[in-house]
């Protein structure tokens, strides 16, 4: 299946359709072609901007940037987000709000339980390789329902069970720790996914090795709106 997906993607890129990749350039149509970090930020600068924005959100001093008509027209010509964020599909978890950002600032991928498969990983690779986001953040959150289902090992109907299956290794790891199993599993799941993304070859692994991209894990607190970056991102 992986071979089929990669072969199909290669055909799309060669044809210059559906992927936004310009024929003959090897880069996305909204890529500046220079491989520079988006918006002139390196990983440290991108993380500072995220944490500063979250601090404004928590203290209710948001600036609500990049939401006017000028910004709408500006990003219609091309996108240059400065961070790729993989987070849960939970309706209470909105990166643009919690980091006080606007149109075109963040490249967000959302899936229940913030898990990865080939499709999700392809989106992350696009953000890092073509849009040059210097940071990839895996953002879990307090009281995650998908993680809670994995903790209970609930047999879900349809395709929901595929999410639970992907989170189970994190739950097994969390059972070795003291404290609340769901909360420990949330963090363990983030750590697991961070590791999976870092090791993804050839795209992300090479970017991380070259120092062009940093993968970090974080947790969002539903009660106070704060985002904490976990130490295992180093």
PyMOL CGO cylinders between C-alpha atoms (Angstrom):
from pymol import cmd
from pymol.cgo import CYLINDER

trace = [
    CYLINDER, 0.00, 0.00, 0.00, 2.80, 2.45, 0.88, 0.3, 1, 1, 1, 1, 1, 1,
    CYLINDER, 2.80, 2.45, 0.88, 4.48, 1.76, -2.45, 0.3, 1, 1, 1, 1, 1, 1,
    CYLINDER, 4.48, 1.76, -2.45, 1.22, 2.40, -4.27, 0.3, 1, 1, 1, 1, 1, 1,
    CYLINDER, 1.22, 2.40, -4.27, 0.64, 5.69, -2.44, 0.3, 1, 1, 1, 1, 1, 1,
    CYLINDER, 0.64, 5.69, -2.44, 4.16, 6.95, -3.11, 0.3, 1, 1, 1, 1, 1, 1,
    CYLINDER, 4.16, 6.95, -3.11, 3.94, 5.91, -6.79, 0.3, 1, 1, 1, 1, 1, 1,
    CYLINDER, 3.94, 5.91, -6.79, 0.61, 7.69, -7.19, 0.3, 1, 1, 1, 1, 1, 1,
    CYLINDER, 0.61, 7.69, -7.19, 2.01, 10.82, -5.54, 0.3, 1, 1, 1, 1, 1, 1,
    CYLINDER, 2.01, 10.82, -5.54, 4.99, 10.75, -7.88, 0.3, 1, 1, 1, 1, 1, 1,
    CYLINDER, 4.99, 10.75, -7.88, 2.67, 10.61, -10.90, 0.3, 1, 1, 1, 1, 1, 1,
    CYLINDER, 2.67, 10.61, -10.90, 0.66, 13.57, -9.61, 0.3, 1, 1, 1, 1, 1, 1,
    CYLINDER, 0.66, 13.57, -9.61, 3.79, 15.62, -9.03, 0.3, 1, 1, 1, 1, 1, 1,
    CYLINDER, 3.79, 15.62, -9.03, 5.06, 14.78, -12.50, 0.3, 1, 1, 1, 1, 1, 1,
    CYLINDER, 5.06, 14.78, -12.50, 1.77, 15.93, -13.99, 0.3, 1, 1, 1, 1, 1, 1,
    CYLINDER, 1.77, 15.93, -13.99, 1.77, 19.10, -11.90, 0.3, 1, 1, 1, 1, 1, 1,
    CYLINDER, 1.77, 19.10, -11.90, -1.81, 18.64, -10.76, 0.3, 1, 1, 1, 1, 1, 1,
    CYLINDER, -1.81, 18.64, -10.76, -3.66, 18.22, -7.46, 0.3, 1, 1, 1, 1, 1, 1,
    CYLINDER, -3.66, 18.22, -7.46, -0.50, 18.71, -5.41, 0.3, 1, 1, 1, 1, 1, 1,
    CYLINDER, -0.50, 18.71, -5.41, 0.19, 22.34, -6.30, 0.3, 1, 1, 1, 1, 1, 1,
    CYLINDER, 0.19, 22.34, -6.30, 3.68, 21.42, -7.52, 0.3, 1, 1, 1, 1, 1, 1,
    CYLINDER, 3.68, 21.42, -7.52, 4.96, 23.37, -10.48, 0.3, 1, 1, 1, 1, 1, 1,
    CYLINDER, 4.96, 23.37, -10.48, 6.15, 21.14, -13.32, 0.3, 1, 1, 1, 1, 1, 1,
    CYLINDER, 6.15, 21.14, -13.32, 9.90, 21.13, -13.70, 0.3, 1, 1, 1, 1, 1, 1,
    CYLINDER, 9.90, 21.13, -13.70, 10.61, 23.06, -10.50, 0.3, 1, 1, 1, 1, 1, 1,
    CYLINDER, 10.61, 23.06, -10.50, 10.39, 20.29, -7.91, 0.3, 1, 1, 1, 1, 1, 1,
    CYLINDER, 10.39, 20.29, -7.91, 8.66, 22.68, -5.53, 0.3, 1, 1, 1, 1, 1, 1,
    CYLINDER, 8.66, 22.68, -5.53, 5.17, 23.80, -4.63, 0.3, 1, 1, 1, 1, 1, 1,
    CYLINDER, 5.17, 23.80, -4.63, 3.58, 26.68, -6.51, 0.3, 1, 1, 1, 1, 1, 1,
    CYLINDER, 3.58, 26.68, -6.51, 3.47, 28.73, -3.28, 0.3, 1, 1, 1, 1, 1, 1,
    CYLINDER, 3.47, 28.73, -3.28, 7.05, 27.78, -2.38, 0.3, 1, 1, 1, 1, 1, 1,
    CYLINDER, 7.05, 27.78, -2.38, 9.60, 30.60, -2.72, 0.3, 1, 1, 1, 1, 1, 1,
    CYLINDER, 9.60, 30.60, -2.72, 12.02, 28.06, -4.19, 0.3, 1, 1, 1, 1, 1, 1,
    CYLINDER, 12.02, 28.06, -4.19, 14.79, 29.03, -1.80, 0.3, 1, 1, 1, 1, 1, 1,
    CYLINDER, 14.79, 29.03, -1.80, 14.08, 26.57, 0.96, 0.3, 1, 1, 1, 1, 1, 1,
    CYLINDER, 14.08, 26.57, 0.96, 14.08, 29.34, 3.57, 0.3, 1, 1, 1, 1, 1, 1,
    CYLINDER, 14.08, 29.34, 3.57, 12.06, 29.07, 6.78, 0.3, 1, 1, 1, 1, 1, 1,
    CYLINDER, 12.06, 29.07, 6.78, 8.59, 30.53, 6.34, 0.3, 1, 1, 1, 1, 1, 1,
    CYLINDER, 8.59, 30.53, 6.34, 8.14, 34.17, 7.42, 0.3, 1, 1, 1, 1, 1, 1,
    CYLINDER, 8.14, 34.17, 7.42, 11.88, 34.38, 8.11, 0.3, 1, 1, 1, 1, 1, 1,
    CYLINDER, 11.88, 34.38, 8.11, 11.66, 32.39, 11.36, 0.3, 1, 1, 1, 1, 1, 1,
    CYLINDER, 11.66, 32.39, 11.36, 13.88, 29.56, 12.52, 0.3, 1, 1, 1, 1, 1, 1,
    CYLINDER, 13.88, 29.56, 12.52, 12.61, 26.92, 14.96, 0.3, 1, 1, 1, 1, 1, 1,
    CYLINDER, 12.61, 26.92, 14.96, 13.39, 29.00, 18.04, 0.3, 1, 1, 1, 1, 1, 1,
    CYLINDER, 13.39, 29.00, 18.04, 11.66, 32.04, 16.57, 0.3, 1, 1, 1, 1, 1, 1,
    CYLINDER, 11.66, 32.04, 16.57, 8.62, 30.02, 15.53, 0.3, 1, 1, 1, 1, 1, 1,
    CYLINDER, 8.62, 30.02, 15.53, 8.27, 28.48, 18.99, 0.3, 1, 1, 1, 1, 1, 1,
    CYLINDER, 8.27, 28.48, 18.99, 8.59, 31.89, 20.63, 0.3, 1, 1, 1, 1, 1, 1,
    CYLINDER, 8.59, 31.89, 20.63, 5.86, 33.27, 18.40, 0.3, 1, 1, 1, 1, 1, 1,
    CYLINDER, 5.86, 33.27, 18.40, 3.61, 30.34, 19.30, 0.3, 1, 1, 1, 1, 1, 1,
    CYLINDER, 3.61, 30.34, 19.30, 4.24, 30.70, 23.04, 0.3, 1, 1, 1, 1, 1, 1,
    CYLINDER, 4.24, 30.70, 23.04, 3.81, 34.48, 22.92, 0.3, 1, 1, 1, 1, 1, 1,
    CYLINDER, 3.81, 34.48, 22.92, 0.51, 34.09, 21.11, 0.3, 1, 1, 1, 1, 1, 1,
    CYLINDER, 0.51, 34.09, 21.11, -0.70, 31.52, 23.62, 0.3, 1, 1, 1, 1, 1, 1,
    CYLINDER, -0.70, 31.52, 23.62, 0.26, 33.82, 26.48, 0.3, 1, 1, 1, 1, 1, 1,
    CYLINDER, 0.26, 33.82, 26.48, -1.95, 36.54, 24.96, 0.3, 1, 1, 1, 1, 1, 1,
    CYLINDER, -1.95, 36.54, 24.96, -4.77, 34.02, 24.58, 0.3, 1, 1, 1, 1, 1, 1,
    CYLINDER, -4.77, 34.02, 24.58, -4.56, 32.85, 28.18, 0.3, 1, 1, 1, 1, 1, 1,
    CYLINDER, -4.56, 32.85, 28.18, -4.47, 36.43, 29.50, 0.3, 1, 1, 1, 1, 1, 1,
    CYLINDER, -4.47, 36.43, 29.50, -7.31, 37.49, 27.17, 0.3, 1, 1, 1, 1, 1, 1,
    CYLINDER, -7.31, 37.49, 27.17, -5.12, 40.08, 25.44, 0.3, 1, 1, 1, 1, 1, 1,
    CYLINDER, -5.12, 40.08, 25.44, -5.38, 38.71, 21.91, 0.3, 1, 1, 1, 1, 1, 1,
    CYLINDER, -5.38, 38.71, 21.91, -4.38, 40.84, 18.92, 0.3, 1, 1, 1, 1, 1, 1,
    CYLINDER, -4.38, 40.84, 18.92, -6.47, 38.81, 16.44, 0.3, 1, 1, 1, 1, 1, 1,
    CYLINDER, -6.47, 38.81, 16.44, -3.96, 39.39, 13.61, 0.3, 1, 1, 1, 1, 1, 1,
    CYLINDER, -3.96, 39.39, 13.61, -4.31, 38.67, 9.90, 0.3, 1, 1, 1, 1, 1, 1,
    CYLINDER, -4.31, 38.67, 9.90, -8.09, 38.53, 9.74, 0.3, 1, 1, 1, 1, 1, 1,
    CYLINDER, -8.09, 38.53, 9.74, -8.88, 41.59, 7.62, 0.3, 1, 1, 1, 1, 1, 1,
    CYLINDER, -8.88, 41.59, 7.62, -9.66, 41.94, 3.92, 0.3, 1, 1, 1, 1, 1, 1,
    CYLINDER, -9.66, 41.94, 3.92, -6.06, 42.84, 3.09, 0.3, 1, 1, 1, 1, 1, 1,
    CYLINDER, -6.06, 42.84, 3.09, -4.83, 39.57, 4.60, 0.3, 1, 1, 1, 1, 1, 1,
    CYLINDER, -4.83, 39.57, 4.60, -7.53, 37.63, 2.78, 0.3, 1, 1, 1, 1, 1, 1,
    CYLINDER, -7.53, 37.63, 2.78, -6.32, 38.95, -0.56, 0.3, 1, 1, 1, 1, 1, 1,
    CYLINDER, -6.32, 38.95, -0.56, -2.67, 38.55, 0.39, 0.3, 1, 1, 1, 1, 1, 1,
    CYLINDER, -2.67, 38.55, 0.39, -2.84, 34.85, 1.23, 0.3, 1, 1, 1, 1, 1, 1,
    CYLINDER, -2.84, 34.85, 1.23, -5.03, 34.15, -1.79, 0.3, 1, 1, 1, 1, 1, 1,
    CYLINDER, -5.03, 34.15, -1.79, -1.83, 34.55, -3.81, 0.3, 1, 1, 1, 1, 1, 1,
    CYLINDER, -1.83, 34.55, -3.81, 0.13, 31.99, -1.78, 0.3, 1, 1, 1, 1, 1, 1,
    CYLINDER, 0.13, 31.99, -1.78, 0.64, 30.63, 1.72, 0.3, 1, 1, 1, 1, 1, 1,
    CYLINDER, 0.64, 30.63, 1.72, 3.67, 30.95, 3.98, 0.3, 1, 1, 1, 1, 1, 1,
    CYLINDER, 3.67, 30.95, 3.98, 2.73, 29.46, 7.37, 0.3, 1, 1, 1, 1, 1, 1,
    CYLINDER, 2.73, 29.46, 7.37, 5.50, 29.41, 9.97, 0.3, 1, 1, 1, 1, 1, 1,
    CYLINDER, 5.50, 29.41, 9.97, 4.47, 26.22, 11.84, 0.3, 1, 1, 1, 1, 1, 1,
    CYLINDER, 4.47, 26.22, 11.84, 2.91, 22.87, 11.02, 0.3, 1, 1, 1, 1, 1, 1,
    CYLINDER, 2.91, 22.87, 11.02, 0.60, 21.66, 13.77, 0.3, 1, 1, 1, 1, 1, 1,
    CYLINDER, 0.60, 21.66, 13.77, -0.87, 18.18, 14.09, 0.3, 1, 1, 1, 1, 1, 1,
    CYLINDER, -0.87, 18.18, 14.09, -3.65, 18.25, 16.64, 0.3, 1, 1, 1, 1, 1, 1,
    CYLINDER, -3.65, 18.25, 16.64, -6.87, 16.53, 17.63, 0.3, 1, 1, 1, 1, 1, 1,
    CYLINDER, -6.87, 16.53, 17.63, -10.16, 17.08, 15.79, 0.3, 1, 1, 1, 1, 1, 1,
    CYLINDER, -10.16, 17.08, 15.79, -11.77, 18.02, 19.11, 0.3, 1, 1, 1, 1, 1, 1,
    CYLINDER, -11.77, 18.02, 19.11, -13.97, 21.10, 18.57, 0.3, 1, 1, 1, 1, 1, 1,
    CYLINDER, -13.97, 21.10, 18.57, -12.49, 22.78, 21.66, 0.3, 1, 1, 1, 1, 1, 1,
    CYLINDER, -12.49, 22.78, 21.66, -8.95, 22.66, 20.30, 0.3, 1, 1, 1, 1, 1, 1,
    CYLINDER, -8.95, 22.66, 20.30, -8.36, 25.40, 17.72, 0.3, 1, 1, 1, 1, 1, 1,
    CYLINDER, -8.36, 25.40, 17.72, -4.69, 26.30, 17.05, 0.3, 1, 1, 1, 1, 1, 1,
    CYLINDER, -4.69, 26.30, 17.05, -5.47, 29.60, 15.33, 0.3, 1, 1, 1, 1, 1, 1,
    CYLINDER, -5.47, 29.60, 15.33, -7.34, 30.75, 18.44, 0.3, 1, 1, 1, 1, 1, 1,
    CYLINDER, -7.34, 30.75, 18.44, -5.05, 29.40, 21.16, 0.3, 1, 1, 1, 1, 1, 1,
    CYLINDER, -5.05, 29.40, 21.16, -1.96, 30.84, 19.44, 0.3, 1, 1, 1, 1, 1, 1,
    CYLINDER, -1.96, 30.84, 19.44, -3.70, 34.10, 18.51, 0.3, 1, 1, 1, 1, 1, 1,
    CYLINDER, -3.70, 34.10, 18.51, -2.98, 33.78, 14.79, 0.3, 1, 1, 1, 1, 1, 1,
    CYLINDER, -2.98, 33.78, 14.79, -4.90, 34.39, 11.59, 0.3, 1, 1, 1, 1, 1, 1,
    CYLINDER, -4.90, 34.39, 11.59, -5.18, 33.41, 7.94, 0.3, 1, 1, 1, 1, 1, 1,
    CYLINDER, -5.18, 33.41, 7.94, -2.11, 31.76, 6.49, 0.3, 1, 1, 1, 1, 1, 1,
    CYLINDER, -2.11, 31.76, 6.49, -0.08, 31.66, 9.71, 0.3, 1, 1, 1, 1, 1, 1,
    CYLINDER, -0.08, 31.66, 9.71, -0.42, 27.99, 10.65, 0.3, 1, 1, 1, 1, 1, 1,
    CYLINDER, -0.42, 27.99, 10.65, -0.52, 24.79, 8.58, 0.3, 1, 1, 1, 1, 1, 1,
    CYLINDER, -0.52, 24.79, 8.58, -2.93, 22.69, 10.63, 0.3, 1, 1, 1, 1, 1, 1,
    CYLINDER, -2.93, 22.69, 10.63, -3.70, 18.98, 10.32, 0.3, 1, 1, 1, 1, 1, 1,
    CYLINDER, -3.70, 18.98, 10.32, -6.48, 17.71, 12.56, 0.3, 1, 1, 1, 1, 1, 1,
    CYLINDER, -6.48, 17.71, 12.56, -7.41, 14.11, 13.30, 0.3, 1, 1, 1, 1, 1, 1,
    CYLINDER, -7.41, 14.11, 13.30, -8.96, 12.54, 16.40, 0.3, 1, 1, 1, 1, 1, 1,
    CYLINDER, -8.96, 12.54, 16.40, -6.23, 11.56, 18.84, 0.3, 1, 1, 1, 1, 1, 1,
    CYLINDER, -6.23, 11.56, 18.84, -3.59, 13.45, 16.83, 0.3, 1, 1, 1, 1, 1, 1,
    CYLINDER, -3.59, 13.45, 16.83, -2.36, 10.16, 15.36, 0.3, 1, 1, 1, 1, 1, 1,
    CYLINDER, -2.36, 10.16, 15.36, -0.45, 9.61, 12.13, 0.3, 1, 1, 1, 1, 1, 1,
    CYLINDER, -0.45, 9.61, 12.13, -0.90, 7.38, 9.12, 0.3, 1, 1, 1, 1, 1, 1,
    CYLINDER, -0.90, 7.38, 9.12, 0.48, 7.73, 5.58, 0.3, 1, 1, 1, 1, 1, 1,
    CYLINDER, 0.48, 7.73, 5.58, -2.09, 10.37, 4.59, 0.3, 1, 1, 1, 1, 1, 1,
    CYLINDER, -2.09, 10.37, 4.59, -1.52, 12.51, 7.69, 0.3, 1, 1, 1, 1, 1, 1,
    CYLINDER, -1.52, 12.51, 7.69, 2.23, 12.11, 7.35, 0.3, 1, 1, 1, 1, 1, 1,
    CYLINDER, 2.23, 12.11, 7.35, 2.02, 13.24, 3.72, 0.3, 1, 1, 1, 1, 1, 1,
    CYLINDER, 2.02, 13.24, 3.72, 0.34, 16.47, 4.84, 0.3, 1, 1, 1, 1, 1, 1,
    CYLINDER, 0.34, 16.47, 4.84, 3.02, 17.04, 7.48, 0.3, 1, 1, 1, 1, 1, 1,
    CYLINDER, 3.02, 17.04, 7.48, 5.75, 16.41, 4.90, 0.3, 1, 1, 1, 1, 1, 1,
    CYLINDER, 5.75, 16.41, 4.90, 4.16, 18.96, 2.58, 0.3, 1, 1, 1, 1, 1, 1,
    CYLINDER, 4.16, 18.96, 2.58, 4.22, 21.60, 5.29, 0.3, 1, 1, 1, 1, 1, 1,
    CYLINDER, 4.22, 21.60, 5.29, 7.84, 20.93, 6.19, 0.3, 1, 1, 1, 1, 1, 1,
    CYLINDER, 7.84, 20.93, 6.19, 9.34, 20.28, 2.74, 0.3, 1, 1, 1, 1, 1, 1,
    CYLINDER, 9.34, 20.28, 2.74, 7.35, 22.61, 0.49, 0.3, 1, 1, 1, 1, 1, 1,
    CYLINDER, 7.35, 22.61, 0.49, 6.20, 25.36, 2.82, 0.3, 1, 1, 1, 1, 1, 1,
    CYLINDER, 6.20, 25.36, 2.82, 9.43, 25.25, 4.86, 0.3, 1, 1, 1, 1, 1, 1,
    CYLINDER, 9.43, 25.25, 4.86, 7.79, 25.44, 8.28, 0.3, 1, 1, 1, 1, 1, 1,
    CYLINDER, 7.79, 25.44, 8.28, 10.73, 25.18, 10.72, 0.3, 1, 1, 1, 1, 1, 1,
    CYLINDER, 10.73, 25.18, 10.72, 8.56, 23.64, 13.44, 0.3, 1, 1, 1, 1, 1, 1,
    CYLINDER, 8.56, 23.64, 13.44, 6.22, 20.65, 13.51, 0.3, 1, 1, 1, 1, 1, 1,
    CYLINDER, 6.22, 20.65, 13.51, 4.16, 20.52, 16.69, 0.3, 1, 1, 1, 1, 1, 1,
    CYLINDER, 4.16, 20.52, 16.69, 2.18, 17.48, 17.84, 0.3, 1, 1, 1, 1, 1, 1,
    CYLINDER, 2.18, 17.48, 17.84, -0.49, 18.97, 20.09, 0.3, 1, 1, 1, 1, 1, 1,
    CYLINDER, -0.49, 18.97, 20.09, -2.42, 16.70, 22.42, 0.3, 1, 1, 1, 1, 1, 1,
    CYLINDER, -2.42, 16.70, 22.42, -4.97, 17.94, 24.91, 0.3, 1, 1, 1, 1, 1, 1,
    CYLINDER, -4.97, 17.94, 24.91, -6.43, 17.37, 28.33, 0.3, 1, 1, 1, 1, 1, 1,
    CYLINDER, -6.43, 17.37, 28.33, -9.24, 14.79, 28.61, 0.3, 1, 1, 1, 1, 1, 1,
    CYLINDER, -9.24, 14.79, 28.61, -8.89, 13.60, 25.02, 0.3, 1, 1, 1, 1, 1, 1,
    CYLINDER, -8.89, 13.60, 25.02, -11.87, 11.40, 24.13, 0.3, 1, 1, 1, 1, 1, 1,
    CYLINDER, -11.87, 11.40, 24.13, -9.93, 9.27, 21.65, 0.3, 1, 1, 1, 1, 1, 1,
    CYLINDER, -9.93, 9.27, 21.65, -7.25, 8.56, 24.24, 0.3, 1, 1, 1, 1, 1, 1,
    CYLINDER, -7.25, 8.56, 24.24, -9.93, 7.85, 26.84, 0.3, 1, 1, 1, 1, 1, 1,
    CYLINDER, -9.93, 7.85, 26.84, -11.50, 5.27, 24.50, 0.3, 1, 1, 1, 1, 1, 1,
    CYLINDER, -11.50, 5.27, 24.50, -8.10, 3.61, 24.07, 0.3, 1, 1, 1, 1, 1, 1,
    CYLINDER, -8.10, 3.61, 24.07, -7.61, 3.52, 27.84, 0.3, 1, 1, 1, 1, 1, 1,
    CYLINDER, -7.61, 3.52, 27.84, -10.95, 1.73, 28.21, 0.3, 1, 1, 1, 1, 1, 1,
    CYLINDER, -10.95, 1.73, 28.21, -10.07, -0.36, 25.12, 0.3, 1, 1, 1, 1, 1, 1,
    CYLINDER, -10.07, -0.36, 25.12, -13.57, 0.30, 23.82, 0.3, 1, 1, 1, 1, 1, 1,
    CYLINDER, -13.57, 0.30, 23.82, -14.62, -1.67, 20.75, 0.3, 1, 1, 1, 1, 1, 1,
    CYLINDER, -14.62, -1.67, 20.75, -15.91, 1.09, 18.47, 0.3, 1, 1, 1, 1, 1, 1,
    CYLINDER, -15.91, 1.09, 18.47, -17.98, 0.58, 15.31, 0.3, 1, 1, 1, 1, 1, 1,
    CYLINDER, -17.98, 0.58, 15.31, -16.78, 1.31, 11.80, 0.3, 1, 1, 1, 1, 1, 1,
    CYLINDER, -16.78, 1.31, 11.80, -13.43, 3.02, 11.34, 0.3, 1, 1, 1, 1, 1, 1,
    CYLINDER, -13.43, 3.02, 11.34, -13.29, 4.58, 14.81, 0.3, 1, 1, 1, 1, 1, 1,
    CYLINDER, -13.29, 4.58, 14.81, -11.50, 1.47, 16.05, 0.3, 1, 1, 1, 1, 1, 1,
    CYLINDER, -11.50, 1.47, 16.05, -8.53, 2.30, 13.82, 0.3, 1, 1, 1, 1, 1, 1,
    CYLINDER, -8.53, 2.30, 13.82, -7.90, 5.41, 15.94, 0.3, 1, 1, 1, 1, 1, 1,
    CYLINDER, -7.90, 5.41, 15.94, -8.06, 3.44, 19.16, 0.3, 1, 1, 1, 1, 1, 1,
    CYLINDER, -8.06, 3.44, 19.16, -5.63, 0.85, 17.79, 0.3, 1, 1, 1, 1, 1, 1,
    CYLINDER, -5.63, 0.85, 17.79, -3.04, 3.51, 17.01, 0.3, 1, 1, 1, 1, 1, 1,
    CYLINDER, -3.04, 3.51, 17.01, -3.23, 4.95, 20.54, 0.3, 1, 1, 1, 1, 1, 1,
    CYLINDER, -3.23, 4.95, 20.54, -3.01, 1.60, 22.40, 0.3, 1, 1, 1, 1, 1, 1,
    CYLINDER, -3.01, 1.60, 22.40, 0.84, 1.48, 22.41, 0.3, 1, 1, 1, 1, 1, 1,
    CYLINDER, 0.84, 1.48, 22.41, 0.86, 4.82, 24.25, 0.3, 1, 1, 1, 1, 1, 1,
    CYLINDER, 0.86, 4.82, 24.25, -1.63, 3.50, 26.80, 0.3, 1, 1, 1, 1, 1, 1,
    CYLINDER, -1.63, 3.50, 26.80, 0.55, 0.45, 27.45, 0.3, 1, 1, 1, 1, 1, 1,
    CYLINDER, 0.55, 0.45, 27.45, 3.54, 2.73, 28.03, 0.3, 1, 1, 1, 1, 1, 1,
    CYLINDER, 3.54, 2.73, 28.03, 1.52, 5.00, 30.34, 0.3, 1, 1, 1, 1, 1, 1,
    CYLINDER, 1.52, 5.00, 30.34, 0.43, 2.08, 32.54, 0.3, 1, 1, 1, 1, 1, 1,
    CYLINDER, 0.43, 2.08, 32.54, 4.02, 1.91, 33.82, 0.3, 1, 1, 1, 1, 1, 1,
    CYLINDER, 4.02, 1.91, 33.82, 3.69, 5.42, 35.26, 0.3, 1, 1, 1, 1, 1, 1,
    CYLINDER, 3.69, 5.42, 35.26, 2.06, 6.70, 38.42, 0.3, 1, 1, 1, 1, 1, 1,
    CYLINDER, 2.06, 6.70, 38.42, -0.88, 9.10, 38.24, 0.3, 1, 1, 1, 1, 1, 1,
    CYLINDER, -0.88, 9.10, 38.24, -3.98, 9.46, 36.10, 0.3, 1, 1, 1, 1, 1, 1,
    CYLINDER, -3.98, 9.46, 36.10, -3.89, 6.93, 33.27, 0.3, 1, 1, 1, 1, 1, 1,
    CYLINDER, -3.89, 6.93, 33.27, -5.75, 9.07, 30.74, 0.3, 1, 1, 1, 1, 1, 1,
    CYLINDER, -5.75, 9.07, 30.74, -3.56, 12.12, 31.27, 0.3, 1, 1, 1, 1, 1, 1,
    CYLINDER, -3.56, 12.12, 31.27, -0.40, 10.04, 31.21, 0.3, 1, 1, 1, 1, 1, 1,
    CYLINDER, -0.40, 10.04, 31.21, -1.64, 8.38, 28.02, 0.3, 1, 1, 1, 1, 1, 1,
    CYLINDER, -1.64, 8.38, 28.02, -2.28, 11.75, 26.39, 0.3, 1, 1, 1, 1, 1, 1,
    CYLINDER, -2.28, 11.75, 26.39, 1.33, 12.70, 26.95, 0.3, 1, 1, 1, 1, 1, 1,
    CYLINDER, 1.33, 12.70, 26.95, 2.62, 9.25, 25.98, 0.3, 1, 1, 1, 1, 1, 1,
    CYLINDER, 2.62, 9.25, 25.98, 0.61, 9.42, 22.77, 0.3, 1, 1, 1, 1, 1, 1,
    CYLINDER, 0.61, 9.42, 22.77, 2.11, 12.78, 21.88, 0.3, 1, 1, 1, 1, 1, 1,
    CYLINDER, 2.11, 12.78, 21.88, 5.58, 11.43, 22.59, 0.3, 1, 1, 1, 1, 1, 1,
    CYLINDER, 5.58, 11.43, 22.59, 4.88, 8.37, 20.44, 0.3, 1, 1, 1, 1, 1, 1,
    CYLINDER, 4.88, 8.37, 20.44, 3.70, 10.45, 17.49, 0.3, 1, 1, 1, 1, 1, 1,
    CYLINDER, 3.70, 10.45, 17.49, 6.63, 12.86, 17.81, 0.3, 1, 1, 1, 1, 1, 1,
    CYLINDER, 6.63, 12.86, 17.81, 8.95, 9.88, 17.51, 0.3, 1, 1, 1, 1, 1, 1,
    CYLINDER, 8.95, 9.88, 17.51, 7.07, 8.52, 14.51, 0.3, 1, 1, 1, 1, 1, 1,
    CYLINDER, 7.07, 8.52, 14.51, 7.29, 11.84, 12.68, 0.3, 1, 1, 1, 1, 1, 1,
    CYLINDER, 7.29, 11.84, 12.68, 10.97, 12.36, 13.47, 0.3, 1, 1, 1, 1, 1, 1,
    CYLINDER, 10.97, 12.36, 13.47, 11.80, 8.92, 12.10, 0.3, 1, 1, 1, 1, 1, 1,
    CYLINDER, 11.80, 8.92, 12.10, 9.72, 9.31, 8.91, 0.3, 1, 1, 1, 1, 1, 1,
    CYLINDER, 9.72, 9.31, 8.91, 12.06, 8.76, 5.97, 0.3, 1, 1, 1, 1, 1, 1,
    CYLINDER, 12.06, 8.76, 5.97, 13.14, 10.20, 3.75, 0.3, 1, 1, 1, 1, 1, 1,
    CYLINDER, 13.14, 10.20, 3.75, 11.55, 13.64, 4.09, 0.3, 1, 1, 1, 1, 1, 1,
    CYLINDER, 11.55, 13.64, 4.09, 11.19, 14.56, 7.78, 0.3, 1, 1, 1, 1, 1, 1,
    CYLINDER, 11.19, 14.56, 7.78, 14.14, 12.53, 9.06, 0.3, 1, 1, 1, 1, 1, 1,
    CYLINDER, 14.14, 12.53, 9.06, 16.47, 14.29, 6.61, 0.3, 1, 1, 1, 1, 1, 1,
    CYLINDER, 16.47, 14.29, 6.61, 15.11, 17.75, 7.44, 0.3, 1, 1, 1, 1, 1, 1,
    CYLINDER, 15.11, 17.75, 7.44, 15.54, 17.10, 11.17, 0.3, 1, 1, 1, 1, 1, 1,
    CYLINDER, 15.54, 17.10, 11.17, 19.05, 15.77, 10.65, 0.3, 1, 1, 1, 1, 1, 1,
    CYLINDER, 19.05, 15.77, 10.65, 19.96, 18.84, 8.59, 0.3, 1, 1, 1, 1, 1, 1,
    CYLINDER, 19.96, 18.84, 8.59, 18.64, 21.13, 11.32, 0.3, 1, 1, 1, 1, 1, 1,
    CYLINDER, 18.64, 21.13, 11.32, 15.99, 22.59, 9.02, 0.3, 1, 1, 1, 1, 1, 1,
    CYLINDER, 15.99, 22.59, 9.02, 13.03, 21.36, 11.03, 0.3, 1, 1, 1, 1, 1, 1,
    CYLINDER, 13.03, 21.36, 11.03, 12.27, 20.69, 14.69, 0.3, 1, 1, 1, 1, 1, 1,
    CYLINDER, 12.27, 20.69, 14.69, 9.53, 18.32, 15.88, 0.3, 1, 1, 1, 1, 1, 1,
    CYLINDER, 9.53, 18.32, 15.88, 8.05, 19.11, 19.29, 0.3, 1, 1, 1, 1, 1, 1,
    CYLINDER, 8.05, 19.11, 19.29, 5.28, 17.78, 21.48, 0.3, 1, 1, 1, 1, 1, 1,
    CYLINDER, 5.28, 17.78, 21.48, 2.82, 19.86, 23.46, 0.3, 1, 1, 1, 1, 1, 1,
    CYLINDER, 2.82, 19.86, 23.46, -0.34, 19.62, 25.56, 0.3, 1, 1, 1, 1, 1, 1,
    CYLINDER, -0.34, 19.62, 25.56, -3.33, 21.97, 25.58, 0.3, 1, 1, 1, 1, 1, 1,
    CYLINDER, -3.33, 21.97, 25.58, -5.16, 22.57, 28.86, 0.3, 1, 1, 1, 1, 1, 1,
    CYLINDER, -5.16, 22.57, 28.86, -8.91, 22.75, 28.26, 0.3, 1, 1, 1, 1, 1, 1,
    CYLINDER, -8.91, 22.75, 28.26, -9.52, 24.54, 31.56, 0.3, 1, 1, 1, 1, 1, 1,
    CYLINDER, -9.52, 24.54, 31.56, -7.19, 27.52, 31.24, 0.3, 1, 1, 1, 1, 1, 1,
    CYLINDER, -7.19, 27.52, 31.24, -6.22, 27.53, 27.55, 0.3, 1, 1, 1, 1, 1, 1,
    CYLINDER, -6.22, 27.53, 27.55, -2.49, 27.15, 28.14, 0.3, 1, 1, 1, 1, 1, 1,
    CYLINDER, -2.49, 27.15, 28.14, -0.14, 25.14, 25.93, 0.3, 1, 1, 1, 1, 1, 1,
    CYLINDER, -0.14, 25.14, 25.93, 2.81, 23.38, 27.56, 0.3, 1, 1, 1, 1, 1, 1,
    CYLINDER, 2.81, 23.38, 27.56, 5.68, 22.15, 25.41, 0.3, 1, 1, 1, 1, 1, 1,
    CYLINDER, 5.68, 22.15, 25.41, 6.96, 18.85, 26.77, 0.3, 1, 1, 1, 1, 1, 1,
    CYLINDER, 6.96, 18.85, 26.77, 10.66, 18.32, 27.50, 0.3, 1, 1, 1, 1, 1, 1,
    CYLINDER, 10.66, 18.32, 27.50, 10.89, 15.15, 25.39, 0.3, 1, 1, 1, 1, 1, 1,
    CYLINDER, 10.89, 15.15, 25.39, 10.92, 17.28, 22.23, 0.3, 1, 1, 1, 1, 1, 1,
    CYLINDER, 10.92, 17.28, 22.23, 14.69, 17.67, 22.63, 0.3, 1, 1, 1, 1, 1, 1,
]
cmd.load_cgo(trace, "trace")
